[in-house]
Amino acid sequence: MHVRELRWIEPAVAMRRLGIQPNLTFLDSAARSELGRYSYVTCDPFSTYMVNNGQASCDGVALAGNPWEALRSLLARYPQQNRTDLPRFQGGVAGYLGYDLNRTLERLPPPAIAGRALPECVLHFYDVVISFDHRDHKCWIVSTGWPAQETAPRLDRARRRADQFAALLDMPTPALKELPGTLGAWQSNFTLDDYIAAIQRVIGLILAGDVFQANIAQRFTARMPISFEPISFYCRLRSHNPAPFAALLRYGALTIASSSPERFLKLDARNVETRPIKGTIARSNDSAEDQHRAQVLVASEKDRAENCMIVDLLRNDLSRVCTPHSIEVAGLCNLESHASVHHLVSIVTGELSESQDAVTLLRACFPGGSITGAPKVRSMEIITEIERVARQVYCGAIGFIGFNGHMDTNIAIRTVTIDGDQAMFHTGGAITAMSDPQAEYAETLAKAQRIFEAFGSEGPGPL
């Protein structure tokens, strides 16, 4: 491995300088806090893993067997020691794992409406990463030399690749383009009446004993004009809605712009952490009213019940791969405040068993319980029945798995997919027996507010 410390540069500036390179990935701690201490920028991978219709492939060649085991086998080709003096992503795979990978884990019906023809998963193998420590204002080029296997050629490649990335970072920063003032009209897959009827249907299933909780979302879509520039949009989104687990993925005609506030899974050495969000209330511009709303959320029996159900689900998921008696609830229903909403967030930790790794941890917990419901499998069946459209990237995960075994991923909420000329995103919430359908609909709009603002739009018209 070749490591080169650089003079400090803002991560978003580095992203813009690398923006035209192939397969750009920006894992962006846009909201600065201890949670958002590190950011990473990378591009130009040496290999690509995909899952399409349940079939895994590497660089276009089909891989036999289970997609999760295929990914483990690919990662095993590049064993690497961790440098404890650097941020944890020191080369590895990064990209997205879409929600619809759930059908590689459980016998689930396909959604009635498949949506755009996107892979269920895209993970690129990156040999070079630019990493940023916001707290200490330090940044590095970390160049692994993979996929060269022999020591001398690998070190030579590592140095040459570091030189290439240093030259790209010395380029002028491209100007951001003005976003068009008008977009195509936003369309939802639900009318207001349909959404309320859907929530009432879920409440009926809960009262009948099918589930305790299910997450239901609506999907917004709009056509983008030819002049729409995704990097400029993402810069506006991170300004309007800074988030600790944000991301920009630019993979050809496909762009994924995420301003997620939620960590799915972090693996540091053998220490596991997940931070489920359950419980939301819109913020107010009036400080006194805003504080009152936060207090209402913290005191809400319904929202705390939502959160505790998912904490129990995640404890169960983690118990499949963690050492006995290691799982703890380090925080329960803590208040976190973001640009447009307050959330209740819990923290569940554990110690990963020696026989397990990042991929088996993901497999045991995917998709995140906070965006399915409890029990998980029946909740996913209800989601498919009620929503009808494929979630695709939404409610999957975005992040990295390092060659050194470390991992950090978000839950892909507050996440926009731009595929060619169409933009799409979902917002939803947890439905329990105590849910008010009108309030649940309003919550989806509160979560969507900053995304609509980033597009320069007021959102959908009357529904």
Protein Blocks (a to p, Z undefined) as FASTA:
>chain_A
ZZdddddddfklmmmmmmmpghiacdddfbgcfklmpccddehifbdcddeehiaceehi
acehjfklmmmmmmmmmgcdddfkbcfbgciaeddddfklmmmmbccdddfblbjaddfb
dcdddfbdcdddfklopaddddehiabfbfklmmmmmmmmmmmmmmmmmpccdddddddf
bdcddddfbdfklmmmmmmmmmmmmmnomambdcddddddddddfklcfklmmmmmmmmm
gcfkbccddehjbccddddfbdfbdcehjaccddddeddddddfblklmmmmmmmmmmmm
klmmmmmmmmmmmmmmmmmmpcehkaccfbghiacddfkbccddddddddddfkbcfklm
mmmmpccfklnopcfklmmmmmmmmnopafklnopacddddfkopacddddehiacdehj
accddddddddfkbcfklmmmmmmmmmmmmmmmnopabjadZZ
